[in-house]
């Protein structure tokens, strides 16, 4: 019976430490995924802008303003971008829009669902969309 008390105390202490460490670890993982998404969105935008400088248009095809990742990858790789980042940090495909004079790259965030308009300013939630349009982030992680 005497040995059982120290083991119980050790288990309680370990449980307490885990309850502190696990949420911090999960937040760090989400922040890492968010930073990767932001970096990949900038990479796509830089390549798209370089192509638009050469062709005088952001349009990729004539099917409308929504384009697929495949369409943009064919337009940019390998000339403007060696490896096209198809998915964000949460493994959802980027959403893309183009017009002759504008473009949008959007990550759907950790929940993989569109939040809808308006996309203005900083967000503190990992589930919120990240939006890069026409050279600037219109919705971005707080502190970025």
CORPE-V156077 format. One record per residue. N is the residue number from 1. OMEGA is omega in whole degrees, 0 to 359 (* if undefined). BURIAL is b if it has 24 or more other ideal C-beta (glycine too) atoms within 12 Angstrom, else e. D_LAST is the distance of its C-alpha to the last C-alpha in whole Angstrom. Layout:
# CORPE-V156077
N/OMEGA/BURIAL/D_LAST
N/OMEGA/BURIAL/D_LAST
This chain:
# CORPE-V156077
1/180/e/55
2/180/e/54
3/183/e/52
4/182/e/50
5/178/e/49
6/179/e/47
7/178/e/45
8/179/e/44
9/178/e/42
10/179/e/41
11/178/e/39
12/179/e/38
13/179/e/36
14/177/e/35
15/178/e/34
16/179/e/32
17/178/e/30
18/180/e/29
19/176/e/28
20/187/e/26
21/185/e/24
22/178/e/24
23/178/e/22
24/178/e/19
25/180/e/20
26/177/e/19
27/179/e/16
28/178/e/15
29/179/e/16
30/179/b/14
31/178/e/11
32/178/e/12
33/179/b/13
34/179/b/10
35/177/e/9
36/179/b/12
37/180/b/12
38/180/b/9
39/180/b/11
40/178/b/14
41/177/b/13
42/179/b/13
43/179/b/16
44/183/b/18
45/180/b/17
46/179/e/18
47/180/b/21
48/178/b/22
49/177/b/22
50/177/e/24
51/180/b/26
52/176/b/26
53/180/e/27
54/187/e/30
55/179/e/31
56/179/e/30
57/175/e/29
58/182/b/26
59/181/b/29
60/177/b/29
61/184/e/32
62/185/e/35
63/179/e/34
64/186/e/32
65/176/e/28
66/178/e/27
67/180/b/27
68/176/e/27
69/178/b/25
70/180/e/29
71/182/b/29
72/177/b/26
73/177/b/27
74/182/e/30
75/187/b/29
76/185/b/26
77/359/e/28
78/186/e/29
79/185/e/29
80/185/b/26
81/183/b/24
82/179/e/26
83/184/e/25
84/177/b/23
85/186/b/20
86/188/b/22
87/178/e/20
88/182/b/17
89/180/b/16
90/177/b/18
91/172/e/21
92/178/b/21
93/176/b/22
94/173/b/19
95/187/b/21
96/174/b/22
97/177/b/23
98/172/b/25
99/180/e/27
100/185/e/29
101/180/e/26
102/177/e/23
103/177/b/21
104/172/b/19
105/183/b/17
106/170/b/16
107/184/b/15
108/179/b/17
109/187/b/15
110/181/b/17
111/177/e/20
112/181/e/21
113/178/e/22
114/179/e/21
115/182/e/20
116/182/e/21
117/356/e/21
118/176/e/19
119/183/b/15
120/170/e/14
121/185/e/11
122/176/e/8
123/178/b/10
124/183/e/11
125/178/e/13
126/181/b/13
127/180/e/16
128/177/b/14
129/170/b/14
130/187/b/11
131/176/b/13
132/183/b/13
133/173/b/16
134/173/e/18
135/180/e/15
136/172/e/12
137/175/b/10
138/169/b/12
139/191/b/10
140/178/b/7
141/177/b/6
142/180/e/6
143/180/e/4
144/*/e/0
